[in-house]
Amino acid sequence: DVEAPVLTNLPADIEVMAAVGSCEATASWLEPSATDCISYGLSSDWPSGASFPIGQTLVTYTATDPSGNSGTGTFTVTVLDQESPLISQMPDPMEVDSLPGTCHGVASWSEPLASDCSGAVSLNPSLPSGSEFPIGTTTVVYTASDASGNLSTASFTVTVLDTGDPIILGLPENLTFD
């Protein structure tokens, strides 16, 4: 026997949604079969009913006959992430004094953190730490996005206090009257 078994009824690619709060999902399918001139053994690197991580996982089935000939077939299980990233350690609202002779202040803070079970998370502020802010209150918004395109936002305020004395401009020079 020199002919490898041929897999039949291999499942189509499967797509499942991870539940909110979970970084995995269960996928089930009917086991494929194979054809061969003689008996064969069937094995897989993932069993039906297993929990799969977020992302794509290739499932491979191998049918091997007693002569050592083998045939393989694959399909993909894709677990979709529906949960937005978590933003933590946001700065508290802050107040800063205006810089002398200006109408703005500079605010600096420690960057918050973002996490998500799908892995990489992008975290972007509307204004970065160390920026100049006008007198008054400005809201700084952080946006986190994960590889699945899920977004979340968190914010805090920066208030710049006007601490400078007014400056009078355009005064006439001293006048003398007789």
C-alpha positions in Angstrom: 0.0 0.0 0.0 1.6 3.3 -1.1 -1.6 5.3 -1.3 -2.3 7.9 1.5 -5.8 8.1 3.0 -7.9 11.0 1.7 -9.8 13.1 4.2 -13.5 13.6 3.5 -16.2 15.7 5.2 -13.6 18.1 6.6 -15.4 20.9 8.4 -15.6 24.4 6.8 -13.8 27.2 8.5 -15.6 28.1 11.8 -16.2 31.5 13.3 -17.3 31.9 17.0 -17.7 35.0 19.2 -15.9 35.1 22.6 -18.3 36.0 25.4 -17.9 39.4 27.1 -15.3 38.9 29.9 -13.7 35.9 28.2 -10.6 35.6 26.1 -11.7 32.3 24.5 -14.6 30.4 23.0 -15.6 26.8 22.4 -15.9 25.5 18.9 -17.5 22.1 18.0 -17.8 20.2 14.7 -18.4 16.8 13.3 -15.3 14.8 13.0 -14.2 14.2 9.3 -13.7 10.8 7.8 -11.2 9.4 5.4 -11.2 6.9 2.5 -8.4 4.3 2.1 -8.0 0.8 0.7 -7.4 -0.5 4.2 -8.2 0.8 7.7 -6.8 4.1 9.0 -6.4 6.0 12.3 -7.6 9.6 12.6 -5.9 12.2 14.8 -6.2 16.0 15.3 -4.2 18.6 17.0 -7.4 20.2 18.4 -10.5 18.1 19.5 -14.0 19.2 18.8 -15.4 21.1 21.8 -12.0 22.6 22.8 -11.7 26.2 23.9 -9.8 28.4 21.4 -8.1 31.7 22.1 -9.1 35.0 20.4 -7.7 35.1 16.9 -7.3 32.4 14.3 -6.2 28.8 15.0 -5.4 26.2 12.3 -6.9 22.8 13.1 -5.2 19.8 11.3 -6.6 16.3 10.9 -4.3 13.5 9.9 -5.4 10.0 8.7 -2.7 7.4 8.8 -3.0 3.8 7.5 -1.1 0.7 8.8 1.5 1.1 6.0 2.5 4.5 7.4 0.9 6.6 4.6 -0.9 9.7 5.8 -3.1 12.4 4.4 -4.0 15.7 6.1 -6.7 18.3 6.0 -7.0 21.7 7.7 -9.6 24.3 8.6 -9.5 27.4 10.6 -11.3 28.3 13.9 -11.6 32.1 14.3 -12.6 33.5 17.7 -13.9 37.0 17.5 -13.3 39.6 20.2 -16.3 41.7 21.1 -15.0 43.3 24.3 -13.5 46.7 24.4 -10.1 47.3 26.0 -9.8 48.3 29.6 -8.2 51.7 30.5 -6.9 51.9 34.0 -4.9 54.3 36.2 -6.4 57.4 34.7 -5.0 60.7 36.1 -7.3 62.5 38.6 -8.6 66.0 37.5 -5.8 68.5 38.0 -5.2 72.2 38.4 -2.1 74.1 37.3 -1.2 77.7 37.4 -0.8 79.8 34.3 2.8 80.6 33.3 3.9 84.1 34.2 3.0 86.6 31.4 1.0 84.0 29.4 -2.5 82.7 29.0 -1.6 79.1 29.3 -0.2 76.5 31.7 1.7 73.2 31.2 0.3 70.0 32.7 2.1 66.7 33.0 0.9 63.3 34.3 1.7 59.6 34.4 0.3 57.8 31.4 -2.7 55.5 32.1 -2.6 51.8 31.1 -4.7 49.8 28.6 -5.2 46.1 28.5 -7.2 43.6 26.4 -7.2 39.8 26.2 -6.6 39.9 22.5 -3.1 41.2 23.1 -1.8 44.5 21.6 -3.7 47.7 22.5 -3.1 51.1 21.1 -3.7 54.0 23.6 -3.8 57.6 22.3 -4.5 60.9 24.1 -6.3 63.9 22.7 -3.4 66.0 24.2 -0.2 64.4 25.5 1.4 64.9 28.9 3.5 68.1 28.9 1.2 70.0 26.6 0.2 73.6 26.9 -3.4 74.2 28.0 -5.3 77.5 27.8 -6.7 79.2 30.9 -9.9 77.4 31.8 -10.9 73.7 31.8 -9.9 71.3 29.1 -10.9 67.6 28.9 -8.1 65.1 28.0 -9.6 62.0 26.3 -7.7 58.7 26.0 -8.8 56.3 23.3 -7.8 52.6 23.5 -8.3 50.3 20.5 -7.5 46.6 20.2 -6.6 44.4 17.2 -10.3 43.6 16.6 -11.2 47.3 16.3 -13.0 47.5 19.6 -12.7 51.0 21.2 -13.0 52.5 24.7 -12.4 56.0 26.0 -11.7 57.6 29.4 -11.1 61.2 30.3 -10.0 63.6 33.0 -9.8 67.4 33.1 -7.0 69.9 33.3 -7.9 73.4 34.7 -5.4 76.2 34.2 -5.8 78.9 36.8 -5.2 82.6 35.8 -2.6 83.5 38.4 -0.9 86.4 36.6 -1.7 90.1 37.5 -3.1 92.1 34.6 -0.7 94.2 32.6 -1.8 97.6 31.6 -0.5 98.5 28.1 -0.6 101.7 26.1 -0.4 104.2 29.0 0.5 107.7 27.9 3.8 109.2 29.0 3.7 111.6 31.9 1.9 114.8 30.9 2.6 118.2 32.4 0.1 121.0 32.2 0.7 124.8 32.8 
